[in-house]
Amino acid sequence: MTELVFTAEEEARYRADLSLSTDKDGKTVLAGLTLDESIWLVGHNRRDVHYRTGGSGERPTLDDKRRAVELREKHEQARLRTIGFRNHVLRPKKT
């Protein structure tokens, strides 16, 4: 079975940003994305950082960059909805 695997640093950052969610099968995913989309985006981000910091490997293609932008936007919209919901539900009521 395929799973989304993080380094300790990645997981801490994603949790702090309220970026993680659970899909219908109980798998950890990036909020708003499927497991496959999450795996692809995390992998792309790692490869992109590695490339930009002088590591070996191929430069991301224009299609990869476009897909990454689309998935980041989809993820960010879901993440912000989660934050808004938590702020609304968990905010102390004014008396």
C-alpha positions as CSV (number, residue, x, y, z in Angstrom):
1,M,0.0,0.0,0.0
2,T,1.2,3.5,-0.8
3,E,1.6,6.0,2.0
4,L,2.7,9.6,2.3
5,V,6.0,9.5,4.2
6,F,7.6,12.7,5.7
7,T,10.9,13.5,7.3
8,A,10.5,14.6,11.0
9,E,11.1,18.2,9.9
10,E,8.4,18.0,7.1
11,E,5.8,16.4,9.4
12,A,6.4,19.1,12.1
13,R,6.0,21.9,9.5
14,Y,2.9,20.4,7.9
15,R,1.3,19.8,11.3
16,A,2.1,23.3,12.5
17,D,0.5,24.7,9.4
18,L,-2.6,22.6,9.8
19,S,-1.8,21.1,6.4
20,L,-2.5,17.5,7.1
21,S,-5.8,15.6,6.9
22,T,-7.0,12.1,6.7
23,D,-8.7,10.6,3.6
24,K,-11.6,8.2,3.5
25,D,-9.3,5.2,3.9
26,G,-7.6,6.7,7.0
27,K,-4.4,7.7,5.2
28,T,-2.6,10.9,6.0
29,V,-2.8,13.4,3.1
30,L,-2.3,17.1,2.5
31,A,-5.6,18.8,3.1
32,G,-7.8,18.9,0.1
33,L,-5.7,16.5,-2.0
34,T,-6.0,12.8,-2.7
35,L,-3.2,10.4,-1.5
36,D,-1.8,10.3,-5.1
37,E,-1.8,14.1,-5.4
38,S,-0.2,14.5,-1.9
39,I,2.6,12.0,-2.7
40,W,3.2,13.7,-6.1
41,L,3.3,17.3,-4.6
42,V,5.5,16.4,-1.6
43,G,7.9,14.6,-4.0
44,H,7.9,17.5,-6.4
45,N,8.6,19.9,-3.6
46,R,11.6,17.8,-2.5
47,R,13.0,17.5,-6.0
48,D,12.5,21.2,-6.6
49,V,14.3,22.2,-3.5
50,H,17.1,19.8,-4.2
51,Y,17.5,21.1,-7.7
52,R,17.4,24.8,-6.6
53,T,20.0,24.2,-4.0
54,G,22.5,22.8,-6.4
55,G,21.7,19.1,-6.1
56,S,21.8,16.7,-9.0
57,G,18.7,15.8,-11.0
58,E,16.5,17.2,-13.7
59,R,15.0,20.6,-13.7
60,P,11.2,20.4,-13.2
61,T,9.3,20.6,-16.4
62,L,6.8,23.4,-17.2
63,D,4.0,20.8,-16.9
64,D,5.3,19.8,-13.5
65,K,5.4,23.4,-12.4
66,R,1.9,24.0,-13.6
67,R,0.6,20.9,-11.8
68,A,2.4,21.9,-8.6
69,V,0.7,25.3,-8.7
70,E,-2.7,23.8,-9.2
71,L,-2.3,21.3,-6.4
72,R,-0.8,24.0,-4.0
73,E,-3.8,26.2,-4.7
74,K,-6.3,23.3,-4.1
75,H,-4.5,22.4,-0.9
76,E,-4.2,26.0,0.3
77,Q,-8.0,26.6,-0.2
78,A,-8.8,23.4,1.9
79,R,-6.2,24.4,4.6
80,L,-7.7,27.9,4.9
81,R,-11.2,26.4,5.2
82,T,-10.0,24.2,8.0
83,I,-8.3,27.2,9.8
84,G,-11.5,29.3,9.4
85,F,-13.7,26.5,10.7
86,R,-11.4,25.9,13.7
87,N,-11.3,29.6,14.5
88,H,-15.1,29.9,14.3
89,V,-15.9,26.8,16.3
90,L,-13.1,27.1,18.9
91,R,-13.2,30.8,19.4
92,P,-14.5,31.7,22.8
93,K,-18.0,33.2,22.8
94,K,-18.3,36.9,23.8
95,T,-20.6,37.4,26.7
